[in-house]
Amino acid sequence: MLIGQLAKRTGTSERLLRYYESVGLLASTRQANGYRDYDDDAERTVRQIRGLLAAGLSSDVIRQVLPCALPDDSLRPCPGVLDKLQARLAHLDRRAEELAQARRTLRRAIAAAENPR
């Protein structure tokens, strides 16, 4: 499929698809006229990339995770991948606690401002 078709099917800009290709996350072949040609799995790959980016993973980590991705979007065990995912989850857990504390502090400040003594 051509890049425009892939962009439309995935809701991803052509520019972003070219970027994914340039950093090794997505592959295409070239037709005789120079147009990119993506295989049928490219749509699933783009959706996986988008999901992993949304989870806060870097392109470098995604490049390591993608070969472990199965068609049902689960992951098979790959050396080092689980450690990277667990580290990212631990980071997100710490950040979530920091945000929860910030919310509590802000709510107390608002309550104090709304109800002066």
C-alpha positions as CSV (number, residue, x, y, z in Angstrom):
1,M,0.0,0.0,0.0
2,L,1.2,3.5,-0.7
3,I,2.1,6.0,2.1
4,G,-1.1,8.0,1.5
5,Q,-3.3,4.9,2.0
6,L,-1.4,3.9,5.2
7,A,-1.7,7.4,6.5
8,K,-5.5,7.4,5.9
9,R,-5.9,3.9,7.5
10,T,-4.0,4.8,10.6
11,G,-4.8,8.4,11.0
12,T,-1.1,9.2,11.0
13,S,0.5,11.9,8.8
14,E,2.7,10.9,5.9
15,R,5.4,13.0,7.5
16,L,5.3,11.0,10.7
17,L,5.3,7.7,8.7
18,R,8.4,8.8,6.9
19,Y,9.9,9.7,10.3
20,Y,9.1,6.2,11.7
21,E,10.8,4.8,8.7
22,S,13.9,7.0,9.1
23,V,14.4,5.8,12.7
24,G,13.9,2.2,11.8
25,L,10.5,1.6,13.3
26,L,8.7,1.0,10.0
27,A,9.9,-0.6,6.7
28,S,8.9,-0.1,3.1
29,T,10.1,-1.1,-0.3
30,R,10.4,1.2,-3.2
31,Q,8.4,0.8,-6.4
32,A,10.0,1.4,-9.8
33,N,8.7,5.0,-9.7
34,G,10.3,5.6,-6.2
35,Y,7.0,5.5,-4.3
36,R,7.1,3.8,-0.9
37,D,5.2,0.5,-0.8
38,Y,4.2,-0.9,2.6
39,D,3.1,-4.4,3.3
40,D,-0.2,-5.4,4.9
41,D,1.4,-5.6,8.4
42,A,2.4,-1.9,8.3
43,E,-1.0,-0.8,9.5
44,R,-0.7,-3.0,12.6
45,T,2.9,-1.9,13.1
46,V,1.9,1.8,13.0
47,R,-0.8,1.2,15.5
48,Q,1.7,-0.6,17.8
49,I,4.2,2.3,17.4
50,R,1.5,4.8,18.3
51,G,0.4,2.8,21.4
52,L,4.0,2.4,22.6
53,L,4.7,6.1,22.1
54,A,1.6,6.9,24.1
55,A,3.0,4.7,26.9
56,G,6.0,7.0,26.9
57,L,8.5,4.8,25.3
58,S,11.3,6.2,23.3
59,S,11.9,5.4,19.7
60,D,15.0,3.4,20.7
61,V,13.0,1.2,23.1
62,I,10.2,0.8,20.6
63,R,12.7,-0.4,18.1
64,Q,13.6,-3.2,20.5
65,V,10.0,-4.0,21.5
66,L,8.5,-4.2,18.0
67,P,10.2,-7.4,17.0
68,C,8.6,-9.0,20.1
69,A,5.1,-7.8,19.2
70,L,2.6,-10.5,18.1
71,P,-0.4,-9.9,15.8
72,D,-2.7,-9.8,18.8
73,D,-0.6,-6.9,20.2
74,S,0.7,-9.1,23.0
75,L,4.5,-9.5,23.4
76,R,6.6,-12.6,23.4
77,P,9.6,-12.7,25.7
78,C,12.6,-11.0,24.2
79,P,15.9,-10.5,26.0
80,G,16.1,-7.1,27.8
81,V,12.6,-5.9,26.7
82,L,10.8,-6.9,29.9
83,D,13.4,-5.0,32.0
84,K,12.9,-1.9,29.9
85,L,9.1,-2.0,30.1
86,Q,9.3,-2.6,33.9
87,A,11.6,0.3,34.3
88,R,9.2,2.6,32.3
89,L,6.3,1.4,34.4
90,A,8.2,2.1,37.6
91,H,9.0,5.6,36.3
92,L,5.3,6.2,35.5
93,D,4.3,4.9,39.0
94,R,6.7,7.4,40.6
95,R,5.4,10.2,38.4
96,A,1.8,9.3,39.2
97,E,2.5,9.6,42.9
98,E,4.2,13.0,42.4
99,L,1.2,14.2,40.4
100,A,-1.2,12.9,43.1
101,Q,0.8,14.8,45.8
102,A,0.7,17.9,43.6
103,R,-3.1,17.6,43.3
104,R,-3.5,17.2,47.0
105,T,-1.4,20.3,47.7
106,L,-3.3,22.3,45.1
107,R,-6.6,21.2,46.5
108,R,-5.6,22.3,50.0
109,A,-4.4,25.7,48.7
110,I,-7.7,26.2,46.8
111,A,-9.8,25.2,49.8
112,A,-7.8,27.6,52.0
113,A,-8.3,30.4,49.5
114,E,-12.0,29.7,49.2
115,N,-12.6,29.5,52.9
116,P,-10.4,32.1,54.6
117,R,-10.6,32.2,58.4
